[in-house]
């Protein structure tokens, strides 16, 4: 990610922090609308899950300049997601829900560079997580 992309992501993240519960609600509403079967993966209270989502995004956003240093955190997160029943194909609707959340909570919504920066960051992170969690599965015919 370029410095400009990181700045756009950080600015837009700060905006969604103005109403984090509402932002998380937008995310999960979009996610479950796109793929209703994903709702069954969330046994915990969705409001509490939303707080975890925003906190995790905060950690990622804070470390965007050093994504490679986040590999151990991403590895742990990926393995936990496998334990919850997340499949590699579930990452796409998550990325789309993230994009919708950013678009609906942000003054940067009209800036295609902001959406592209989030997309690029999410694609990198999800690729790393999928590779870590499912490398053995993808090696099978």
Secondary structure, DSSP 4 states (H G I P E B T S, - for coil): --HHHHHHHHHHHHHHGGGHHHHHHHHHHHHHHH-GGGGGG--S-HHHHHHHHHHHHHHHHHTGGGGGGGHHHHHHHHHHHHHHT--TTHHHHHHHHHHHHHHHS-GGGG-HHHHHHHHHHHHHHHHHHHHHHHHHHHH--
